[in-house]
Amino acid sequence: MKPAPFRYADPRSLDEALDVLSAEEGAKVLAGGQSLLPLLAMRLAAPATLVDLNRVPGLDAVEATGDGVRVGALVRHAQLLRDEPAARVQPLLARATANVAHPAIRNRGTTVGSIAHADPSGEMTSVLALTGGSVTVATPAGRETVGWQDLFVGPLETSVAGPAVVVDAFFPALPERSGTAFAEISRRKGDYAVCGAGVVVVLDADRRVSAVRASYISVGLVPEVHDLTEAVAGKPVDGADWAAAAALARTLVDPDTDIHASADYRRLLVGVLTERALADAAAEAVQRSAA
């Protein structure tokens, strides 16, 4: 199918983009377009106006500091994947981005656009939640920071409303003595995951487990972060029962059945992927503790 007719706006500043969004009812923002354009082609979305951000300056930078990584709205997945300072500050970014679709899509699709799309099968929504991240939303009245808990309302739905542009996403830095891992299962490489798991393991000064968190994709309607600490709290990292933490995870999720997998199969995958990922994250936490 072909998209319904729309007007194309090509603003050269953020203020100009917001002016168009304010004046044009039903306008949509276009960044990478890898999520939006298929919806237009299938006429699942029919905006009157597309507001293309690609000529707006200042939205294409990745800034890695000791506090975390800030990703601009025009940063492509491939750019973030190659950014070594960002990967050092928050390793989950590169690990999850490497699982996003295919190279062609990573070359055009944007990380912030994926988050704003709010697909529960998207890797980056889960990473934003697991790291305790936030987005910056620009409106005609100014800018505001929206934490991940307040951002995701439902499948393909966020709390961002009215004339607004999500200009960046912020991912806090990985704390000391911590490790991360990300794993997913899909029917074919590059397809949407049937299930995916991102985890963080935190150790204390004696290399005992002090915190374990996990977030999943293609499991819930919105990103969720599950605390698995109680299953392994205080255990020496070398003797931690990651299978027990995985068993706890299976009791905390509530997946749906669809044409790709049953709820029971997804729950099984949650356990399998969690156990594997926790072992990898623990190994990285030990390595970072020794550095």
ABEGO torsion letter per residue (X at the ends): XBBBBBBBBBBABAAAAAAAAAABBGBBBBBAGAAAAAAAAAGABBBABBBBAAABBGAABBBBBAAEBBBBAABBAAAAAABAAAAAABAAAAAAAAABEBAAAAAABBAAAAAAAGBAABAAAAAAAAAGBBBBBBBAAEBBBBBAAAABABBGBBABBEBBBBABBBBBBBBBGBBBBBBBBBABBGBBBABBBBBBBBBBAAGBBABBBBBBBGABABBBBBBAAAAABGBBAAABBAAAAAAAAAAABBBBBBAABBAAAAAAAAAAAAAAAAAAAAAAAAAAAAX
